[in-house]
Amino acid sequence: MDMSTLLLPETVSEKLIYMSKNSDLSLYLFLLTNLKIVLYKYNNISNFAVGSPIYNTQNHKTFSNKFVALVDKLEEGDSFKDYLLKIRETTINAYDNQEYSLNDIIRELIDSEIIKEQNLFKVVCLLANIHDKAIIDNYKNDLIVKFTRNEKNIELNILYNKDLFSNETIELFINRYIYVLEQTINNPSENIENISILSQEEKEKILKYF
């Protein structure tokens, strides 16, 4: 796994921290929702599964699970705020039940052998302030998106499978993620279909090329 690291733009970080009212869980939900929007724009999959490390609690290290599955259905006409509320409900419900074995749940739903957690999630998203970041040590999948909230800024680390992605591809992904963030923090009521991952500069380059 290779890694790309940067700080989110200062104005974006400040507004995210302000909008989350100093709640790390609220901040995570906002960051996660934006990530899912970008994944939807890339893949056109409306119920993309993202893995989350279990929520830090006093006894979380005794749980058999390391991750929970977050799957939400993006409906036509959903605004960012609509989707955020769906993801909030799904995530809180997953954390409330994180002590239950994920493999047991899978066996109840799918007639198959035990499925390893790392085969379930192509993408994992975590916020180091509320998740045990040691969980992702030596963990290998396609993409791990890790955020860390510091006093005045938010750091983004993306660990990626270098056999699947080039550094240039990841840099482009990051730029598009930030562009989506800028749109949603300025207009949370915007319909997701109207949110673009292509900046005006990118659009002009594409038009010029063709």
Sine and cosine of phi, psi and omega as CSV:
sin_phi,cos_phi,sin_psi,cos_psi,sin_omega,cos_omega
0.00,0.00,0.80,-0.60,0.14,-0.99
-1.00,-0.08,0.21,-0.98,-0.06,-1.00
-0.66,-0.75,0.62,-0.79,0.12,-0.99
-0.84,-0.54,0.71,-0.70,-0.11,-0.99
-0.75,-0.66,0.63,-0.77,0.14,-0.99
-0.33,-0.94,0.26,-0.96,0.15,-0.99
-1.00,-0.06,0.68,-0.73,0.12,-0.99
-0.88,0.47,0.48,-0.88,0.03,-1.00
-0.78,0.63,0.61,-0.79,-0.10,-0.99
-0.83,0.56,-0.69,0.72,-0.02,-1.00
-0.91,0.42,-0.59,0.81,0.02,-1.00
-0.93,0.37,-0.73,0.68,0.00,-1.00
-0.86,0.51,-0.72,0.69,-0.03,-1.00
-0.88,0.47,-0.67,0.74,-0.03,-1.00
-0.94,0.34,-0.62,0.79,0.03,-1.00
-0.89,0.46,-0.71,0.70,0.00,-1.00
-0.90,0.43,-0.64,0.77,0.03,-1.00
-0.91,0.41,-0.72,0.69,-0.05,-1.00
-0.92,0.39,-0.49,0.87,0.00,-1.00
-0.99,0.11,-0.05,1.00,0.06,-1.00
0.81,0.58,0.66,0.75,0.04,-1.00
0.89,0.45,0.33,0.95,0.08,-1.00
-0.99,-0.13,0.89,-0.45,-0.02,-1.00
-0.92,0.40,-0.56,0.83,0.05,-1.00
-0.91,0.42,-0.69,0.72,0.04,-1.00
-0.88,0.47,-0.64,0.77,0.04,-1.00
-0.88,0.47,-0.71,0.71,0.01,-1.00
-0.87,0.50,-0.69,0.72,-0.01,-1.00
-0.88,0.47,-0.62,0.79,0.02,-1.00
-0.92,0.40,-0.72,0.69,0.00,-1.00
-0.91,0.42,-0.66,0.75,0.00,-1.00
-0.90,0.43,-0.69,0.72,0.00,-1.00
-0.87,0.50,-0.68,0.73,0.04,-1.00
-0.90,0.44,-0.63,0.78,0.05,-1.00
-0.88,0.47,-0.69,0.72,-0.01,-1.00
-0.91,0.42,-0.54,0.84,0.06,-1.00
-0.91,0.41,-0.69,0.72,0.02,-1.00
-0.89,0.46,-0.68,0.73,0.03,-1.00
-0.88,0.47,-0.64,0.77,0.05,-1.00
-0.89,0.46,-0.68,0.73,-0.01,-1.00
-0.91,0.41,-0.55,0.83,0.02,-1.00
-0.97,0.26,-0.68,0.74,-0.20,-0.98
-0.95,-0.32,-0.25,0.97,-0.07,-1.00
0.85,0.53,0.56,0.83,0.06,-1.00
-0.95,-0.31,0.87,-0.49,-0.15,-0.99
-1.00,0.09,-0.17,0.99,0.00,-1.00
-0.75,-0.67,0.74,0.67,-0.04,-1.00
-0.90,0.44,0.78,-0.63,0.01,-1.00
-1.00,0.10,0.79,-0.61,0.08,-1.00
-0.87,-0.49,0.69,-0.73,0.04,-1.00
-1.00,0.03,0.61,-0.79,0.10,-1.00
-0.80,-0.60,0.71,-0.71,0.17,-0.99
-0.85,0.53,0.46,-0.89,0.03,-1.00
-0.88,0.47,0.46,-0.89,-0.05,-1.00
-0.96,0.30,0.69,-0.72,0.00,-1.00
-0.89,0.45,0.85,-0.53,0.12,-0.99
-0.72,-0.70,0.05,-1.00,-0.03,-1.00
-0.88,0.47,-0.52,0.86,-0.07,-1.00
-0.87,-0.49,0.36,0.93,-0.10,-1.00
-0.89,0.45,-0.42,0.91,-0.04,-1.00
-0.96,0.29,-0.20,0.98,0.03,-1.00
-1.00,0.02,-0.16,0.99,-0.04,-1.00
-0.96,0.27,0.54,-0.84,0.04,-1.00
-0.96,0.29,-0.46,0.89,0.01,-1.00
-0.98,0.18,0.55,-0.83,0.22,-0.98
-0.96,-0.29,-0.39,0.92,-0.07,-1.00
-0.70,-0.71,0.35,-0.94,0.21,-0.98
-0.83,-0.56,0.44,-0.90,0.00,-1.00
-1.00,-0.08,0.76,-0.65,0.03,-1.00
-0.91,-0.41,0.96,-0.29,-0.03,-1.00
-0.81,-0.58,0.85,-0.53,-0.04,-1.00
-0.75,-0.66,0.61,-0.79,-0.01,-1.00
-1.00,-0.04,0.89,-0.46,0.09,-1.00
-1.00,0.08,0.89,-0.46,-0.06,-1.00
-0.99,-0.12,0.48,-0.88,0.07,-1.00
-0.86,0.50,0.74,-0.67,0.00,-1.00
1.00,-0.04,-0.11,0.99,0.02,-1.00
-0.90,0.44,0.70,-0.71,0.17,-0.99
-1.00,0.03,0.15,-0.99,0.07,-1.00
-0.85,0.53,-0.69,0.72,-0.02,-1.00
-0.89,0.46,-0.65,0.76,0.05,-1.00
-0.85,0.53,-0.74,0.67,-0.06,-1.00
-0.92,0.38,-0.63,0.78,0.04,-1.00
-0.86,0.51,-0.68,0.74,0.00,-1.00
-0.92,0.40,-0.61,0.80,0.06,-1.00
-0.89,0.45,-0.72,0.69,-0.03,-1.00
-0.92,0.40,-0.57,0.82,0.07,-1.00
-0.87,0.49,-0.74,0.68,-0.01,-1.00
-0.89,0.45,-0.72,0.69,-0.01,-1.00
-0.88,0.48,-0.70,0.71,-0.08,-1.00
-0.93,0.37,-0.72,0.69,0.01,-1.00
-0.89,0.45,-0.65,0.76,0.05,-1.00
-0.89,0.46,-0.65,0.76,0.02,-1.00
-0.90,0.43,-0.67,0.74,0.01,-1.00
-0.93,0.36,-0.58,0.82,0.03,-1.00
-0.90,0.44,-0.43,0.90,-0.05,-1.00
-0.90,-0.43,0.37,0.93,-0.13,-0.99
-0.95,0.32,-0.22,0.98,0.02,-1.00
-0.98,0.21,-0.26,0.97,0.00,-1.00
-0.98,0.19,0.68,-0.73,-0.07,-1.00
-0.87,0.49,0.82,-0.57,0.02,-1.00
-0.90,0.43,-0.63,0.78,0.01,-1.00
-0.91,0.42,-0.57,0.82,0.05,-1.00
-0.90,0.43,-0.66,0.75,0.02,-1.00
-0.89,0.45,-0.68,0.73,0.00,-1.00
-0.89,0.46,-0.67,0.74,-0.02,-1.00
-0.90,0.44,-0.51,0.86,0.05,-1.00
-0.95,0.33,-0.49,0.87,-0.08,-1.00
-1.00,-0.10,-0.49,0.87,-0.11,-0.99
-0.78,-0.62,0.74,-0.67,0.03,-1.00
-0.99,0.11,1.00,0.09,-0.06,-1.00
-0.44,-0.90,0.08,-1.00,0.08,-1.00
-0.95,0.31,0.17,-0.99,0.02,-1.00
-0.86,0.52,0.76,-0.65,-0.02,-1.00
-0.97,-0.22,0.81,-0.59,0.01,-1.00
-0.94,0.35,0.56,-0.83,-0.05,-1.00
-0.84,0.55,-0.63,0.77,-0.08,-1.00
-0.93,0.36,-0.24,0.97,0.07,-1.00
-1.00,0.08,-0.21,0.98,-0.05,-1.00
-0.99,0.10,-0.57,0.82,-0.18,-0.98
-0.89,-0.46,0.87,-0.49,0.15,-0.99
-0.98,0.20,-0.45,0.89,-0.03,-1.00
-0.78,-0.63,0.71,-0.70,0.09,-1.00
-0.85,-0.52,0.66,-0.75,0.02,-1.00
-0.79,-0.61,0.75,-0.66,0.01,-1.00
-0.58,-0.81,0.39,-0.92,0.14,-0.99
-0.88,-0.47,0.89,-0.45,-0.14,-0.99
-0.86,0.51,-0.37,0.93,-0.02,-1.00
-0.96,0.29,-0.35,0.94,-0.02,-1.00
-0.81,-0.58,-0.08,1.00,0.00,-1.00
-0.85,-0.53,0.50,-0.87,0.05,-1.00
-0.98,0.21,0.97,-0.24,-0.08,-1.00
-0.92,0.38,-0.28,0.96,0.05,-1.00
-0.91,0.41,-0.35,0.94,0.00,-1.00
-0.86,0.50,-0.54,0.84,-0.06,-1.00
-1.00,0.02,-0.05,1.00,0.07,-1.00
-0.87,0.49,0.79,-0.61,0.00,-1.00
0.90,0.43,0.21,0.98,0.06,-1.00
-1.00,0.07,0.74,-0.67,-0.08,-1.00
-0.82,-0.57,0.86,-0.52,0.16,-0.99
-0.52,-0.86,-0.39,-0.92,-0.05,-1.00
-0.97,0.23,-0.71,0.70,-0.17,-0.99
-0.48,-0.88,0.77,-0.64,0.11,-0.99
-0.85,-0.52,0.86,-0.51,-0.02,-1.00
-0.95,-0.32,0.94,-0.34,-0.07,-1.00
-0.90,-0.44,0.78,-0.62,0.07,-1.00
-0.93,-0.36,0.50,-0.87,0.12,-0.99
-0.69,-0.72,0.86,-0.52,0.06,-1.00
-1.00,0.03,0.86,-0.51,0.14,-0.99
-0.98,-0.17,-0.15,-0.99,-0.11,-0.99
-0.87,0.49,-0.68,0.74,-0.09,-1.00
-0.79,-0.62,0.04,1.00,-0.02,-1.00
-0.55,-0.83,0.18,-0.98,0.02,-1.00
-0.83,-0.56,0.82,-0.57,0.01,-1.00
-1.00,-0.10,0.66,-0.75,0.03,-1.00
-0.89,-0.45,0.82,-0.58,0.11,-0.99
-0.86,-0.50,0.79,-0.61,0.08,-1.00
-0.89,-0.45,0.89,-0.46,0.11,-0.99
-0.99,-0.15,0.75,-0.66,-0.12,-0.99
-0.64,-0.77,0.44,-0.90,0.04,-1.00
-0.97,0.25,0.94,-0.34,-0.09,-1.00
-0.94,0.34,-0.22,0.98,0.10,-1.00
-0.98,0.21,-0.30,0.95,-0.02,-1.00
-0.96,-0.29,-0.55,0.83,-0.11,-0.99
-0.79,-0.61,0.61,-0.79,0.14,-0.99
-1.00,0.00,0.29,-0.96,0.06,-1.00
-0.87,0.49,-0.60,0.80,0.00,-1.00
-0.90,0.43,-0.63,0.78,0.02,-1.00
-0.90,0.44,-0.66,0.75,0.00,-1.00
-0.93,0.37,-0.64,0.76,0.04,-1.00
-0.88,0.48,-0.64,0.77,0.04,-1.00
-0.91,0.41,-0.66,0.75,0.04,-1.00
-0.86,0.51,-0.70,0.72,0.00,-1.00
-0.89,0.47,-0.72,0.70,0.00,-1.00
-0.87,0.49,-0.63,0.78,0.01,-1.00
-0.95,0.32,-0.60,0.80,0.06,-1.00
-0.88,0.48,-0.72,0.69,0.01,-1.00
-0.89,0.45,-0.63,0.78,0.01,-1.00
-0.89,0.45,-0.64,0.76,0.06,-1.00
-0.91,0.41,-0.67,0.74,0.06,-1.00
-0.82,0.57,-0.72,0.70,-0.02,-1.00
-0.87,0.49,-0.59,0.81,0.01,-1.00
-0.95,0.32,-0.69,0.73,-0.11,-0.99
-0.97,0.25,-0.53,0.85,0.02,-1.00
-0.96,0.29,-0.41,0.91,0.01,-1.00
-1.00,0.03,-0.40,0.92,0.00,-1.00
-0.51,-0.86,0.98,0.19,-0.03,-1.00
-0.89,0.45,-0.31,0.95,-0.02,-1.00
-1.00,0.02,0.02,1.00,-0.04,-1.00
-0.91,0.42,0.68,-0.73,0.10,-0.99
-0.90,0.43,0.71,-0.70,-0.07,-1.00
-0.88,0.48,-0.53,0.85,0.02,-1.00
-0.90,0.43,-0.37,0.93,0.00,-1.00
-1.00,-0.02,-0.10,1.00,0.03,-1.00
-1.00,0.10,0.79,-0.62,-0.06,-1.00
-0.95,-0.32,0.57,-0.82,0.13,-0.99
-1.00,-0.04,-0.12,0.99,-0.02,-1.00
-0.98,-0.18,0.86,-0.50,0.08,-1.00
-0.94,0.34,0.24,-0.97,0.03,-1.00
-0.86,0.50,-0.60,0.80,0.02,-1.00
-0.89,0.45,-0.69,0.73,0.03,-1.00
-0.90,0.44,-0.68,0.74,0.00,-1.00
-0.87,0.49,-0.66,0.75,0.00,-1.00
-0.91,0.41,-0.61,0.79,0.04,-1.00
-0.90,0.43,-0.66,0.75,0.00,-1.00
-0.90,0.43,-0.71,0.71,0.01,-1.00
-0.89,0.45,-0.62,0.78,0.00,-1.00
-0.92,0.39,-0.62,0.78,-0.03,-1.00
-0.91,0.41,-0.65,0.76,-0.05,-1.00
-1.00,0.02,0.00,0.00,0.00,0.00
